[in-house]
Amino acid sequence: MRKHFLLALAIGAFATSCQKHDANINTEPAPISAETLVKIKNLGFGTDGVRKVNDGYLVEGDIVLTEELLNGNNSAKLLRIAGTEQYRTTNVVSAPRNITVKVSNLGSAFIAGTDTAIARYNRLGLSITFSRITSGTAAITITGFNQGPSGGYITLGSSGFPTSSGAPYSSILMNTNSAAYGSNPNVLYVGSVIQHEIGHCIGFRHTDYYNRAYSCGGSAVNEGASNVGAILIPGTPSTANANSWMLACSNGGNRTFNSYDIIALNYLY
């Protein structure tokens, strides 16, 4: 996730967004090769503002595409030009399974936020469950980075999509900079961001993939058909899905699953 700062004279106001950045992004990103941009486009992701990060390439401002995903055998399945339903990626987590989560070197608000997100998933009775561990190797590790605002945005967190072997994406990064969550982070807000990031880790695209202007403002962008990036989840709405936990931009506070989110989660898991 990220916050979008709107500045007017001496008064600063901000709206939040669900875009995510890696901790090691430079202010002036290195150019991306035309070959890589073609691969990203073929996967059904936008190519504006693509950045190279440690694990691959950051797209849509908040999603890490790994080299495995870019160079894999991504055959077309249930594909369409993005409409207004919910979407998943080709790779999903193999189930049933319990997914362990560990919070490493972060404060109490991030630990409590993780517990909040885990409890929200576990209450749904899915074929995947989550549990937080404090030692050993976890399936998903949540760590921190410190990065201030840049270009009108500040990163809130980052994650990616499941592997081809059915494992969840293994890393969530959360911004510890005071401009991200303040000096006294709200647990429900932090938990909502982590809940969103976990959604990516288990294979969900943004609900407004078809038009991120719906939650973020700006120009309408429909990224089109793909061979991996957006697979329709049946039973989700044919109109804009307000307050979904996977909207590209957040409401700046507490946001959990709405009724259509629960349909999508139960369909997949």
C-alpha positions in Angstrom: 0.0 0.0 0.0 1.0 3.6 -0.3 -0.4 7.0 0.7 -0.9 9.7 -2.0 -0.1 13.2 -0.7 -2.2 16.0 -2.2 -0.5 19.4 -1.5 -2.3 22.7 -1.7 -0.5 25.9 -0.6 0.7 25.3 3.0 -2.0 22.7 3.7 -1.2 19.0 3.2 -4.0 16.4 2.9 -3.6 12.8 1.8 -5.6 9.9 0.5 -4.3 6.4 0.9 -3.7 3.9 -1.8 -3.0 0.1 -1.9 0.1 0.5 -3.9 3.4 -1.0 -2.6 7.1 -0.4 -3.1 10.2 -2.3 -2.3 12.5 -0.9 0.3 15.4 -0.5 -2.2 13.7 1.6 -4.9 15.7 4.6 -6.0 14.2 8.0 -6.6 15.4 7.8 -10.2 14.6 4.2 -11.2 16.9 2.5 -13.7 15.4 2.1 -17.2 13.6 -1.2 -17.9 14.4 -3.1 -21.1 11.8 -3.3 -23.9 11.9 -7.1 -23.7 11.0 -7.0 -20.0 8.2 -4.5 -20.6 6.7 -6.8 -23.3 6.8 -9.7 -20.8 5.0 -7.6 -18.2 2.4 -6.4 -20.7 1.8 -10.0 -21.8 1.1 -11.0 -18.2 -1.7 -8.4 -18.1 0.0 -5.7 -16.0 0.5 -2.0 -16.8 4.0 -0.9 -17.9 3.9 2.7 -16.7 6.3 3.3 -13.8 7.8 -0.2 -13.7 10.7 -0.4 -11.3 13.4 -3.0 -10.7 13.4 -4.3 -7.1 15.3 -7.1 -5.3 12.8 -9.9 -6.1 11.9 -8.8 -9.6 9.9 -5.9 -11.0 7.4 -3.6 -9.2 4.2 -3.0 -11.3 1.0 -1.2 -10.7 3.0 0.7 -8.0 2.5 -2.1 -5.6 3.0 -5.7 -6.9 6.2 -7.6 -7.3 6.5 -9.8 -10.4 9.3 -12.3 -9.9 11.6 -13.5 -12.6 9.9 -16.9 -12.3 6.5 -15.4 -13.2 7.9 -13.3 -16.0 9.8 -16.2 -17.6 7.4 -19.1 -16.9 5.1 -21.0 -19.2 2.0 -18.8 -18.6 -0.7 -20.3 -20.8 -4.0 -18.5 -21.3 -6.8 -19.6 -19.0 -10.3 -18.1 -18.6 -9.0 -14.8 -19.9 -10.9 -11.6 -20.8 -10.6 -7.9 -21.0 -10.9 -6.7 -17.5 -14.5 -5.8 -16.5 -15.7 -5.1 -13.0 -15.5 -8.5 -11.3 -12.8 -9.8 -9.1 -9.7 -11.4 -10.4 -7.0 -13.8 -9.4 -3.7 -14.8 -10.9 -2.9 -18.2 -12.5 -0.9 -19.3 -9.5 -2.8 -19.9 -6.3 -1.9 -21.5 -3.0 -2.3 -25.3 -2.8 -4.9 -26.2 -0.2 -5.8 -27.3 2.4 -2.8 -26.0 4.4 -1.9 -23.8 7.3 0.2 -20.8 6.3 2.6 -19.6 9.0 3.3 -15.9 9.4 6.2 -14.4 11.3 6.7 -10.7 12.2 10.4 -9.8 12.3 11.9 -6.7 14.0 8.7 -4.7 14.0 6.8 -2.9 16.7 3.7 -4.0 18.7 1.2 -2.3 16.3 2.5 -4.5 13.4 2.3 -7.6 15.6 -1.2 -6.8 16.7 -2.1 -5.8 13.1 -0.9 -9.2 11.9 -3.0 -10.9 14.5 -6.0 -8.9 13.4 -5.5 -9.8 9.7 -5.0 -13.5 10.5 -8.2 -13.6 12.7 -10.2 -12.1 9.9 -9.1 -14.7 7.4 -9.5 -17.6 9.9 -13.1 -16.6 10.7 -14.1 -17.4 7.1 -13.6 -21.1 7.5 -11.5 -21.4 4.3 -9.4 -24.4 3.3 -6.3 -22.3 4.1 -5.7 -21.0 7.6 -3.1 -18.7 9.1 -1.1 -18.8 12.3 1.6 -16.4 13.6 4.8 -18.0 14.8 7.6 -16.4 16.8 10.5 -18.7 15.8 11.6 -20.9 13.0 11.0 -20.3 9.3 7.5 -19.0 8.3 5.7 -19.3 5.0 5.3 -15.5 5.0 7.7 -13.2 6.9 6.7 -9.6 7.6 9.6 -7.2 7.9 10.1 -3.5 7.8 11.8 -0.8 5.8 12.0 3.0 6.3 11.2 5.1 3.3 9.8 8.6 3.3 7.5 10.3 0.7 8.7 10.5 -2.9 6.9 11.9 -5.9 3.7 12.6 -4.0 3.5 9.1 -2.6 4.7 7.1 0.4 4.9 3.4 0.4 2.9 1.5 3.0 3.8 -2.1 2.1 4.7 -4.6 -0.6 4.1 -8.2 -1.6 3.7 -10.5 -4.6 1.9 -13.6 -5.9 2.1 -17.3 -5.2 4.8 -19.5 -6.8 4.1 -22.1 -9.5 4.5 -24.8 -6.9 1.5 -23.5 -4.9 3.4 -21.7 -2.1 2.3 -18.2 -1.0 4.5 -15.3 -1.8 7.0 -15.4 1.1 7.5 -11.7 2.0 5.5 -8.7 3.1 7.4 -5.4 3.6 5.8 -2.7 5.9 7.0 0.9 6.0 8.1 2.1 9.5 8.5 5.7 8.4 6.4 8.0 10.6 4.8 9.5 7.5 3.3 6.1 6.6 1.3 5.2 9.7 2.2 8.0 12.1 4.2 7.9 15.3 1.4 5.8 17.0 0.1 3.4 14.3 -3.6 2.5 14.4 -3.7 -1.3 14.7 -6.9 -1.7 12.6 -5.3 0.4 9.8 -2.0 -1.6 9.9 -4.0 -4.8 10.1 -6.1 -3.8 7.0 -2.9 -3.2 5.0 -1.5 -6.5 6.1 -4.8 -8.2 5.2 -4.5 -6.7 1.7 -0.9 -7.8 1.3 -1.8 -11.3 2.3 -4.5 -11.2 -0.4 -1.8 -10.7 -3.0 0.4 -13.4 -1.4 -2.4 -16.0 -1.9 -3.2 -14.9 -5.5 -5.6 -12.0 -5.6 -5.3 -9.0 -8.0 -6.8 -5.6 -7.2 -10.6 -5.6 -7.4 -10.5 -2.5 -9.6 -8.0 -4.1 -12.0 -10.3 -2.9 -14.8 -10.0 0.7 -13.8 -7.8 1.8 -10.9 -9.2 5.3 -11.1 -12.3 3.9 -9.3 -10.4 3.9 -6.0 -7.3 6.0 -6.8 -8.6 8.8 -8.9 -6.8 10.0 -12.0 -7.1 8.6 -15.5 -9.1 5.4 -16.1 -6.8 2.6 -17.1 -8.0 -0.9 -18.3 -5.0 -3.1 -18.7 -6.7 -5.5 -21.1 -6.5 -9.3 -21.5 -3.5 -11.3 -20.3 -2.2 -14.8 -20.1 -1.8 -14.8 -16.3 -2.6 -11.5 -14.7 -6.4 -11.5 -14.4 -8.6 -14.6 -14.2 -12.3 -14.0 -13.5 -13.7 -15.2 -10.2 -17.3 -16.1 -10.9 -20.0 -14.7 -8.6 -18.4 -11.4 -8.0 -20.3 -8.2 -9.0 -20.9 -6.8 -12.4 -20.7 -3.2 -11.0 -18.0 -1.4 -9.1 -17.3 -3.2 -5.8 -17.2 -0.6 -3.1 -15.0 -1.1 -0.1 -13.4 -4.3 -1.3 -10.3 -5.4 0.7 -8.4 -5.6 -2.6 -9.2 -2.2 -4.1 -6.0 -0.6 -5.5 -6.3 2.4 -3.1 -7.5 2.2 0.5 -9.8 4.4 2.5 -7.0 5.4 4.9 -8.4 3.4 7.8 -10.0 0.1 8.8 -11.1 -2.0 5.8 -12.0 -5.7 5.9 -13.8 -8.1 3.6 -17.2 -7.1 2.1 -19.7 -9.7 1.0 -18.3 -10.1 -2.5 -14.8 -10.5 -1.1 -16.0 -13.4 0.9 -17.6 -15.0 -2.2 -14.3 -14.6 -4.0 -12.3 -16.2 -1.1 -14.7 -19.1 -0.8 -14.6 -19.7 -4.5 -10.8 -19.9 -4.5 -10.3 -21.5 -1.1 
